[in-house]
Amino acid sequence: MAGIYSTSEVAEKIGVAKRTLIRWLKDHKITEPKRIEHPGIVSRLWSERNLKQAQKYKEQNYRKGRGCKKKV
C-alpha cells in the first residue's frame, strides 16, 4: 500500500523514537491516525498527511541533535 505507514516507519522517517511518537499522540500534540484492530493487536495506519503533520511538529519543537527547544 503506497502512502500508508506503521508507527515504527513514521518514527524512523522523521528521526524520533517510536515511544516519542506515541507520547505525542497521547498528549494530543499531533492528530491520531486511523486505527485498525485485529484480535489482540491495535495498529495505526499513518497516511502521508499524518506523516507530514508529525514532521512539522518535530521541526517546530525540536532542535537538531539536542531534543526539545527551550521555552523562551
TAQUI-V655587 format. One record per pair of residues at least 24 apart in sequence whose C-alpha atoms are under 8 Angstrom apart, sorted by the first residue. I is the first residue (numbers start at 1). J is the second residue. If there is no record, write none. Layout:
[[I J] [I J]]
//
This chain:
[[3 46] [3 47] [3 48] [4 45] [4 46] [4 47] [4 48] [5 45] [5 46] [5 47] [6 43] [6 44] [6 45] [6 46] [7 44] [7 45] [7 46] [10 46] [10 51] [14 54] [14 55] [14 58] [29 57] [30 54] [30 57]]
//
